[in-house]
Amino acid sequence: MQHLIAQMDLDTYQARATSLVAQAELDQMGAFSIPLSREAPRLISLVKVINDEAFYRVADRAVQVHGAAGLAIGTPEEKLFRVARNLRIPAGTTEIQYNAISRGRFREKLSG
């Protein structure tokens, strides 16, 4: 149980840290430069993948911590688990985000 709680804390911290670093990088670009940036899609995809996967793992562990009661319809854990799973699809699956990340990395290597 303690390890599950620790892993949830690690995932939350990693997601928060990634978001803050990406936000700082996007802020440096300036609001009007972001749509023109070739780096912005990579940063946004990095944040989406890391945060979506962290959220899913945290929700999954929350269900485990609560046992069978965690999957009972209407519980906060069950709702978070459903939301976490469904968030991975609308803005593009993880595999699609991987494509944006690798394209951004290739552009960076070719231009630098």
C-alpha positions as a printed Julia matrix, in Angstrom:
112×3 Matrix{Float64}:
   0.0    0.0     0.0
   2.78   2.45    0.89
   4.52   1.79   -2.41
   1.32   2.51   -4.33
   0.93   5.84   -2.52
   4.61   6.68   -3.16
   4.25   5.82   -6.87
   1.17   8.04   -7.1
   3.13  10.89   -5.52
   6.03  10.35   -7.95
   3.73  10.37  -10.97
   1.99  13.54   -9.77
   5.3   15.28   -9.12
   6.71  14.28  -12.52
   3.61  15.5   -14.35
   3.63  18.8   -12.49
   7.35  19.34  -13.08
   7.05  18.54  -16.78
   4.15  20.96  -17.13
   6.03  23.76  -15.4
   9.17  23.3   -17.49
   7.17  23.23  -20.73
   5.18  26.27  -19.62
   8.4   28.19  -18.97
   9.73  27.25  -22.42
   6.48  28.29  -24.1
   6.46  31.55  -22.12
   9.95  32.31  -23.43
   8.67  31.97  -26.99
   6.02  34.62  -26.39
   2.28  34.19  -26.85
   2.26  35.36  -30.46
   5.19  33.17  -31.47
   3.77  29.87  -30.19
   1.49  29.24  -33.23
   4.49  29.78  -35.52
   6.92  27.73  -33.46
   8.17  24.4   -34.71
   9.1   23.43  -31.13
   5.69  24.06  -29.55
   3.95  20.92  -30.91
   6.74  18.75  -29.48
   6.49  20.39  -26.05
   2.71  20.15  -26.01
   2.83  16.49  -27.04
   5.44  15.73  -24.35
   3.21  17.26  -21.7
   0.12  15.45  -22.99
   1.77  12.03  -23.04
   3.45  12.37  -19.66
   0.4   13.85  -17.93
  -2.15  11.49  -19.5
  -0.08   8.42  -18.65
   0.63   9.68  -15.12
  -3.07  10.41  -14.56
  -3.99   6.93  -15.78
  -1.44   5.27  -13.48
  -2.57   7.34  -10.49
  -6.23   6.52  -11.15
  -5.39   2.83  -11.6
  -3.5    2.77   -8.3
  -6.33   4.61   -6.54
  -8.65   1.81   -7.65
  -6.14  -0.77   -6.36
  -5.85   1.0    -2.99
  -9.63   0.87   -2.56
  -9.97  -2.69   -3.8
 -13.29  -3.83   -5.27
 -14.99  -0.74   -3.84
 -12.79   1.37   -6.1
 -14.61   0.05   -9.17
 -18.12   0.49   -7.79
 -20.09   2.73  -10.14
 -20.34   6.26   -8.82
 -17.26   6.25   -6.6
 -14.65   8.96   -7.16
 -12.03   6.33   -7.99
 -14.2    4.71  -10.66
 -14.99   8.09  -12.24
 -11.32   9.14  -12.26
 -10.37   5.82  -13.83
 -12.93   6.28  -16.63
 -11.89   9.89  -17.23
  -8.19   8.98  -17.23
  -8.77   6.3   -19.85
 -10.93   8.5   -22.05
  -8.55  11.49  -21.96
  -5.98   9.53  -23.91
  -8.03   9.58  -27.1
  -9.53  13.02  -28.03
  -6.34  15.0   -28.73
  -4.63  12.03  -30.31
  -3.51   8.69  -29.01
  -0.15   8.27  -27.36
   1.25   6.87  -30.62
   0.17  10.0   -32.51
   1.79  12.16  -29.84
   4.98  10.1   -30.18
   5.02  11.05  -33.88
   4.85  14.77  -33.02
   7.6   14.36  -30.42
   9.93  12.55  -32.81
   9.24  15.04  -35.65
  10.15  17.87  -33.29
  13.32  16.11  -32.22
  14.35  15.46  -35.85
  13.74  19.1   -36.74
  15.83  20.16  -33.76
  18.72  17.89  -34.8
  18.57  18.94  -38.44
  18.5   22.66  -37.7
  21.05  22.57  -34.87
